[in-house]
Amino acid sequence: MEAQIPSFVKSTSNLNMICVAIDNDQSALDILKEYIQKLPFLKLDKTFTNPIEALTYIHENRIDLIFTEVEMPHLNGVEFVKCLQMKPMVIFTSENDKYALAGYDLEITDYLLKPYSFDRFLRAANKAYNFSKLQKRSVEKSQFLVEKEAQPEFIMVKTGYNTINVNLNDILFVEGLKDYIKIHLTGKTILTLNSLKKLQEILPESKFVRVHRSFIVSLPKIDSIQRNRIVIGKTFVPVGENYKSAFKNIIASINL
């Protein structure tokens, strides 16, 4: 009975793993190629019967996963992995299990003992896929933390003879008044000689958006949106015609 591909694999489209297959036995390579092409999250980029040619190609192209026979002339799988400059995930294939310990030391993803079934191949591919997902999440989390750390938590605002520390979390919206801007906070307002354009360059885009030539609003402070106006507390902020499309896209991206 042929192994069934799990539904979560069938629906996967957001993570495609580019892979190459290496085996000096063309018949074994054909089986590997057939199995790879059954899985939607694997994209077979190229096949090789010569590991040295494969090594050159991998050094010049982005490859996420390598399926390679261990026992090959000129350069065996263990030596091949040691030669990799940027190491993708590797799954060994072999008729002999004597290289399993060496593979473990090289931190390969899995070891397929020939002849292997599609079910066994699927388990190895899923292991690589799940590991790739974890790597992706880790990178995204690191990028988020870097971006969060880079964003200011406050701004210094000059008003009269004083310079006031304003916490960004306290800002409801900002109103432009010719040469001045009025910063509306919870319970008070601050008037300062400045421009909306300059303030917009300072405020983090993830929290603040220009919705009108005279208004910047704090996204977390929006209570509701009514057609062409935004409700923040008891205040109605208009959405300008020139800003409507961009604002709509931002709201759509965070809409449930």
C-alpha positions as CSV (number, residue, x, y, z in Angstrom):
1,M,0.0,0.0,0.0
2,E,1.4,3.4,-1.0
3,A,2.1,5.8,1.8
4,Q,-0.3,8.7,2.1
5,I,0.9,12.2,2.1
6,P,-0.4,14.0,5.2
7,S,-2.9,16.8,4.6
8,F,-0.6,19.4,6.3
9,V,2.1,18.6,3.7
10,K,-0.3,18.9,0.8
11,S,-1.3,22.4,1.8
12,T,2.2,23.6,2.4
13,S,3.1,26.5,0.1
14,N,4.8,29.0,2.3
15,L,8.0,27.1,2.7
16,N,9.6,25.5,-0.4
17,M,12.9,23.7,0.2
18,I,15.3,23.8,-2.8
19,C,17.2,20.5,-3.0
20,V,19.6,18.5,-5.1
21,A,20.0,14.8,-5.4
22,I,23.4,13.0,-5.8
23,D,24.0,9.3,-6.6
24,N,26.4,7.6,-9.0
25,D,23.7,4.9,-9.6
26,Q,21.3,6.4,-12.2
27,S,18.5,4.0,-11.2
28,A,18.7,5.0,-7.5
29,L,18.8,8.6,-8.6
30,D,15.6,8.1,-10.6
31,I,13.8,6.7,-7.6
32,L,15.0,9.6,-5.4
33,K,13.9,12.1,-8.1
34,E,10.4,10.4,-8.2
35,Y,10.0,10.6,-4.4
36,I,11.1,14.2,-4.3
37,Q,8.6,15.3,-7.0
38,K,5.7,13.8,-5.0
39,L,6.2,16.3,-2.1
40,P,5.0,19.9,-2.8
41,F,7.4,21.5,-0.3
42,L,10.5,20.0,-2.0
43,K,11.7,21.7,-5.2
44,L,14.3,19.6,-7.0
45,D,16.8,22.0,-8.5
46,K,19.3,19.5,-10.1
47,T,20.5,15.9,-10.0
48,F,24.2,14.7,-10.2
49,T,26.0,11.5,-10.7
50,N,29.3,13.2,-10.0
51,P,29.7,14.6,-6.4
52,I,32.5,17.0,-7.5
53,E,30.3,18.7,-10.0
54,A,27.6,18.8,-7.3
55,L,29.9,20.5,-4.9
56,T,30.8,23.3,-7.4
57,Y,27.1,23.8,-8.1
58,I,26.1,24.0,-4.4
59,H,28.8,26.5,-3.7
60,E,27.4,28.8,-6.4
61,N,23.7,28.4,-5.7
62,R,21.2,28.5,-2.8
63,I,20.4,24.9,-1.8
64,D,18.4,24.1,1.4
65,L,18.6,20.3,1.3
66,I,21.0,17.7,-0.2
67,F,20.2,14.0,-0.7
68,T,23.4,12.2,-1.3
69,E,24.7,8.6,-1.6
70,V,27.6,8.0,0.7
71,E,29.6,5.4,-1.2
72,M,30.7,7.2,-4.4
73,P,34.0,7.2,-6.4
74,H,36.4,10.1,-6.2
75,L,34.6,11.7,-3.2
76,N,32.4,9.8,-0.7
77,G,29.5,11.4,1.1
78,V,31.4,12.0,4.3
79,E,34.2,13.8,2.5
80,F,31.6,15.6,0.4
81,V,29.9,17.1,3.5
82,K,33.2,18.1,5.0
83,C,34.0,20.1,1.8
84,L,30.8,22.2,2.0
85,Q,31.4,25.8,2.7
86,M,27.8,26.7,3.6
87,K,26.3,23.6,4.9
88,P,22.6,22.9,3.9
89,M,20.7,20.1,5.6
90,V,21.9,16.7,4.4
91,I,20.2,13.3,4.1
92,F,22.5,10.4,3.4
93,T,21.4,7.4,1.3
94,S,23.4,4.1,1.3
95,E,23.1,0.3,1.1
96,N,25.5,0.2,4.1
97,D,24.8,1.5,7.6
98,K,28.5,1.7,8.5
99,Y,28.5,5.5,7.9
100,A,25.7,6.2,10.3
101,L,28.0,7.2,13.1
102,A,30.0,9.5,10.8
103,G,26.8,11.0,9.7
104,Y,25.8,11.6,13.3
105,D,29.1,13.4,13.9
106,L,28.4,15.6,10.8
107,E,25.0,16.4,12.2
108,I,23.2,15.2,9.1
109,T,19.4,15.3,9.1
110,D,18.7,11.6,8.4
111,Y,20.1,8.4,7.0
112,L,18.1,6.4,4.4
113,L,19.2,2.8,4.1
114,K,18.6,1.4,0.6
115,P,16.2,0.1,-0.5
116,Y,13.9,2.6,1.3
117,S,10.2,3.0,0.9
118,F,8.4,6.2,0.1
119,D,7.0,6.1,3.6
120,R,10.6,6.1,5.0
121,F,11.6,8.9,2.6
122,L,8.6,10.9,3.6
123,R,9.6,10.7,7.3
124,A,13.1,11.9,6.5
125,A,11.8,14.8,4.3
126,N,9.3,15.8,7.0
127,K,12.1,15.9,9.6
128,A,14.0,18.3,7.3
129,Y,10.9,20.4,6.7
130,N,10.1,20.7,10.4
131,F,13.7,21.7,11.2
132,S,13.6,24.3,8.4
133,K,10.4,25.7,9.8
134,L,12.1,26.1,13.2
135,Q,15.1,27.8,11.6
136,K,12.8,30.2,9.8
137,R,10.8,31.0,13.0
138,S,14.1,31.6,14.9
139,V,15.3,34.0,12.2
140,E,12.0,35.9,12.1
141,K,12.0,36.1,15.9
142,S,15.6,37.5,15.9
143,Q,14.6,40.0,13.2
144,F,11.6,41.1,15.3
145,L,13.6,41.5,18.4
146,V,16.2,43.6,16.5
147,E,13.5,45.8,15.0
148,K,11.8,46.2,18.3
149,E,15.0,47.1,20.0
150,A,15.7,49.7,17.3
151,Q,12.4,51.4,17.7
152,P,12.3,54.4,20.1
153,E,10.0,54.1,23.2
154,F,9.9,57.9,23.7
155,I,10.6,61.2,22.0
156,M,11.9,64.5,23.5
157,V,9.5,67.3,22.6
158,K,10.4,71.0,23.0
159,T,7.5,73.2,24.2
160,G,8.2,76.8,25.2
161,Y,11.4,76.8,27.4
162,N,11.0,73.1,28.4
163,T,11.8,69.8,26.8
164,I,9.4,67.1,27.7
165,N,9.9,63.3,27.6
166,V,6.8,61.8,25.8
167,N,6.2,58.1,26.0
168,L,5.0,56.8,22.6
169,N,2.5,54.5,24.3
170,D,0.8,57.6,25.7
171,I,0.2,59.3,22.3
172,L,-3.4,59.0,20.9
173,F,-2.9,61.0,17.7
174,V,-1.0,64.0,16.4
175,E,-2.6,67.0,14.8
176,G,-0.9,69.4,12.4
177,L,-1.6,73.2,12.9
178,K,0.4,75.1,10.2
179,D,3.8,75.6,11.8
180,Y,2.9,73.7,15.0
181,I,1.9,70.2,15.9
182,K,-0.4,69.3,18.8
183,I,0.3,65.9,20.4
184,H,-2.8,64.5,22.0
185,L,-2.0,62.3,25.0
186,T,-4.2,60.6,27.5
187,G,-5.5,63.5,29.6
188,K,-3.5,66.3,28.0
189,T,-2.1,67.9,24.9
190,I,1.4,69.3,24.0
191,L,1.9,72.0,21.5
192,T,5.3,72.3,19.8
193,L,6.9,74.2,16.9
194,N,7.5,71.4,14.4
195,S,6.1,69.6,11.4
196,L,4.1,66.4,10.9
197,K,6.5,65.3,8.2
198,K,9.5,65.4,10.6
199,L,7.6,63.7,13.4
200,Q,6.4,61.0,11.0
201,E,10.1,60.2,10.1
202,I,10.8,59.6,13.8
203,L,7.7,57.6,14.9
204,P,7.8,53.8,14.3
205,E,5.7,52.8,11.3
206,S,4.5,49.7,13.1
207,K,2.5,51.8,15.5
208,F,1.8,55.2,13.8
209,V,0.3,56.0,10.5
210,R,-0.4,59.2,8.6
211,V,-4.1,59.2,7.7
212,H,-4.6,62.8,6.6
213,R,-2.4,65.8,5.7
214,S,-3.1,67.1,9.2
215,F,-3.2,63.8,11.3
216,I,-1.1,60.9,12.4
217,V,-2.8,58.3,14.6
218,S,-1.5,55.6,16.9
219,L,-2.8,52.3,15.6
220,P,-3.1,50.7,19.1
221,K,-5.3,53.6,20.2
222,I,-7.9,53.3,17.5
223,D,-11.3,52.3,19.0
224,S,-13.1,51.9,15.7
225,I,-13.2,52.9,12.1
226,Q,-16.4,54.4,10.7
227,R,-16.3,54.8,6.9
228,N,-13.9,57.7,6.3
229,R,-13.1,58.5,9.9
230,I,-11.3,57.0,12.9
231,V,-12.7,57.0,16.4
232,I,-10.2,57.5,19.2
233,G,-12.0,58.1,22.5
234,K,-14.5,60.9,21.9
235,T,-12.5,62.3,18.9
236,F,-13.2,61.7,15.3
237,V,-10.1,61.8,13.0
238,P,-10.8,62.1,9.3
239,V,-9.1,59.8,6.7
240,G,-7.9,61.9,3.8
241,E,-8.6,60.8,0.2
242,N,-4.8,60.6,-0.6
243,Y,-4.2,58.4,2.5
244,K,-7.3,56.1,2.3
245,S,-5.7,53.3,0.2
246,A,-2.5,52.9,2.2
247,F,-4.5,53.1,5.5
248,K,-6.9,50.4,4.2
249,N,-4.0,48.1,3.3
250,I,-2.5,48.5,6.8
251,I,-5.8,47.7,8.5
252,A,-6.3,44.7,6.2
253,S,-2.9,43.3,7.1
254,I,-3.8,43.2,10.8
255,N,-7.5,42.4,10.4
256,L,-8.8,39.2,11.9
